[in-house]
Amino acid sequence: MIHNPSEKAAERGEPSYVWRSGQERRLQMLLQHVKLTPQTRFLEAGCGNGLYAAQILNRFGVQIEAFDIEFERIQVAQRHIPHAIIAKGEALPYADNYFDVVFTNEVIEHVEDDQLFAQEMVRVLKVGGRLVLFCPNRWYPVEQHGHYWKGKYHFGNTPLINYLPDRWRNKLAPHVRTYTGRGIRRLFMPLPVKIVHHSRIFGGYDNIVARKPILGNFIRRVLYPLEHTPLRFFGLSHWLVVEKIAEH
């Protein structure tokens, strides 16, 4: 059975369906910290429909692997990424110390065991290899993964849920995690890595730009400079880069 996009939103979130400026912006952030060549062994962890992996393969000719837990999404990804497979992030079917780059975009918040997922991504990295990760920031004013109310899931953006204490927040959004800065770094503290970069970024706002270009571009002009100020604390996502420093 092929699911409509919103039917899997509660459990897995939504993958990227089209390539727009928001995706391009994150790709350029990736390229700030890794060098991609035809010799690069690259893994996209939680590839969804394979949009990022396809762009990276087409532009740089890397030796690319990708996986996702959803069969329907892998069917789409395989149109562009022959080696895309079904796998679970907590049990990666790849050798130790194999990849030069692991990239994961808004995935870790959905897995069953985020600590084990972090361990697995580091395990498959070579020493000197880098993991580039994006994930939700707890202090962004809007929860984008919907919420539950009286046992029913409501798709869409919900303001201020993540500002509530955990005991209330987790009743409204039990299907997805969101991370403080300390919380996302804590996952990697026991692992043989060093933090190369950690900041927060705002979103692409491509849907707003598509519907109301003047408003959307105004939002970008206002918010993007804030990424270089203390107000980045309220950004949409963490942008974390870690480098493996010893075998694991």
C-alpha positions in Angstrom: 0.0 0.0 0.0 1.4 3.4 -0.9 0.8 5.9 1.9 -0.2 9.5 1.3 2.5 11.8 2.7 0.5 12.9 5.8 -0.3 9.3 6.8 3.3 8.7 7.9 3.9 12.2 9.3 3.3 11.3 12.9 5.6 8.3 12.9 8.4 9.3 10.5 8.0 13.0 9.6 8.0 14.2 6.0 10.9 13.8 3.6 11.9 16.4 1.0 9.8 16.1 -2.1 11.3 18.9 -4.3 14.6 20.6 -4.4 14.3 24.2 -3.4 16.4 26.8 -1.7 16.0 25.4 1.7 17.6 22.1 0.6 20.3 23.8 -1.3 21.1 25.9 1.7 21.7 22.8 3.9 23.8 21.2 1.1 26.0 24.2 1.1 26.3 24.0 4.9 27.4 20.3 4.5 30.0 21.4 1.9 31.5 23.9 4.4 32.8 20.9 6.5 33.4 18.1 4.1 35.1 17.7 0.7 33.3 15.5 -1.8 35.2 13.7 -4.6 34.5 10.6 -6.7 36.6 8.7 -4.0 34.4 9.8 -1.1 32.4 7.1 0.6 29.2 8.9 1.5 26.2 7.6 3.5 22.9 9.4 3.9 21.3 8.0 7.0 17.5 8.2 6.7 17.3 9.3 3.1 13.6 9.5 2.6 12.9 9.8 -1.1 16.6 10.2 -1.8 16.5 13.8 -2.8 19.7 14.9 -1.1 21.5 11.7 -2.1 20.6 12.1 -5.7 21.8 15.7 -5.8 25.1 14.7 -4.1 25.6 11.8 -6.5 24.8 13.8 -9.6 27.0 16.8 -8.6 30.0 15.1 -7.1 30.0 11.5 -8.3 30.7 10.2 -4.8 30.5 6.5 -3.8 27.1 6.8 -2.2 25.0 4.6 0.0 21.6 5.5 1.5 19.0 3.9 3.6 15.6 4.5 5.1 13.2 2.4 7.2 10.2 3.0 4.9 9.8 0.6 1.9 7.7 3.1 -0.1 10.4 5.8 0.2 13.2 3.5 -0.7 11.3 2.5 -3.8 11.4 6.2 -4.9 15.0 6.7 -3.8 16.2 3.7 -5.8 15.2 5.4 -9.0 18.2 7.7 -8.5 20.4 5.8 -5.9 20.9 2.2 -6.9 22.3 1.2 -3.6 19.5 2.7 -1.5 18.3 0.0 0.9 15.8 -0.6 3.7 17.6 -0.5 7.1 17.1 0.6 10.7 19.3 3.3 12.0 20.1 1.4 15.2 21.5 -1.6 13.3 23.3 -0.4 10.2 24.4 -3.0 7.7 27.7 -1.4 6.9 31.3 -2.3 8.0 33.1 -0.5 10.8 35.3 2.5 9.8 34.0 2.6 6.2 32.5 6.0 5.3 34.2 9.3 4.9 31.0 11.3 5.4 27.7 10.5 7.1 24.8 12.9 6.5 21.5 12.8 8.4 18.8 15.5 8.0 16.0 15.7 10.5 16.0 11.9 11.2 17.4 11.3 14.7 14.3 12.7 16.4 12.2 9.9 14.9 14.3 6.7 15.6 13.4 4.4 18.5 16.8 4.8 20.2 18.7 8.0 19.4 21.7 7.0 21.5 22.2 3.8 19.5 21.6 5.6 16.2 24.4 8.0 17.1 26.7 5.1 18.0 26.0 3.3 14.8 26.7 6.4 12.6 30.0 6.9 14.4 30.9 3.2 14.1 30.6 3.2 10.3 32.7 6.4 10.0 36.4 6.2 9.3 38.8 7.9 11.7 38.9 11.5 10.4 35.5 11.1 8.8 32.7 13.5 9.6 29.1 13.2 10.5 26.9 16.2 9.6 23.5 16.2 11.4 20.5 18.5 11.4 17.7 18.0 14.0 14.9 20.0 15.7 15.8 22.7 18.2 13.7 22.5 21.4 13.4 26.3 21.6 12.0 27.0 18.1 8.6 28.5 18.9 6.7 26.0 16.6 6.5 22.2 16.7 6.3 21.2 13.1 5.5 17.5 13.5 1.9 18.0 14.6 0.5 16.9 17.9 -2.0 14.5 19.6 -5.1 15.7 21.3 -7.5 13.3 23.0 -5.9 10.4 21.2 -6.2 11.9 17.7 -3.2 13.1 15.6 -3.4 16.6 14.2 -1.0 17.2 11.3 0.7 20.6 11.0 2.5 23.3 13.0 1.6 23.8 16.6 3.1 26.8 18.6 4.8 26.6 22.0 4.4 22.9 22.7 8.1 22.5 23.1 8.2 25.2 25.8 6.1 23.1 28.1 7.6 20.8 30.8 8.5 17.4 29.5 5.6 15.7 31.2 3.1 17.8 29.3 5.1 18.3 26.1 5.6 14.5 25.7 1.9 13.8 26.0 1.1 16.2 23.2 4.1 15.2 21.0 5.1 11.6 22.0 5.9 10.7 18.4 8.9 13.0 18.0 11.9 14.3 20.0 13.3 17.7 20.0 16.7 18.7 21.4 18.4 21.3 23.5 22.0 22.0 22.6 23.2 20.1 25.6 20.8 17.2 24.8 22.1 16.7 21.2 25.7 16.9 22.2 25.2 14.5 25.1 24.4 11.7 22.6 28.0 12.0 21.3 29.9 12.6 24.6 30.6 8.8 25.2 31.8 8.4 21.6 35.3 8.8 20.0 34.5 12.1 18.3 35.2 15.8 18.6 32.7 18.5 17.9 33.8 20.5 14.9 30.8 22.8 14.6 27.5 23.3 16.5 25.0 26.1 15.8 21.4 26.6 15.2 19.8 27.7 11.9 16.4 28.9 10.7 14.4 27.2 8.0 14.1 27.6 4.3 10.5 28.9 4.4 10.1 27.8 0.8 6.3 27.2 1.1 5.8 30.8 2.3 8.0 32.1 -0.5 6.1 30.0 -3.1 2.7 31.4 -1.9 3.7 34.9 -0.8 7.2 35.8 -2.2 7.4 39.2 -0.7 6.6 38.0 2.8 8.7 34.8 2.5 11.8 36.7 1.4 11.3 39.3 4.1 11.2 36.5 6.7 14.5 35.1 5.3 16.1 38.6 5.3 15.2 39.1 8.9 15.9 35.6 10.3 19.1 34.5 8.5 21.3 37.2 10.0 20.1 36.2 13.5 22.0 32.9 13.0 25.1 35.0 13.8 23.7 36.4 17.0 22.5 35.0 20.4 19.0 34.9 18.9 20.0 31.8 17.0 18.9 30.1 20.2 15.4 30.2 18.7 16.4 28.6 15.4 14.5 25.8 13.7 17.3 23.2 13.8 20.6 22.3 15.3 23.5 22.0 12.8 26.1 19.7 14.3 29.3 18.4 12.8 31.5 15.8 14.6 34.7 14.2 13.5 35.7 10.7 14.5 39.1 10.7 16.3 39.5 7.0 17.2 38.2 3.6 16.2 34.9 2.6 17.8 
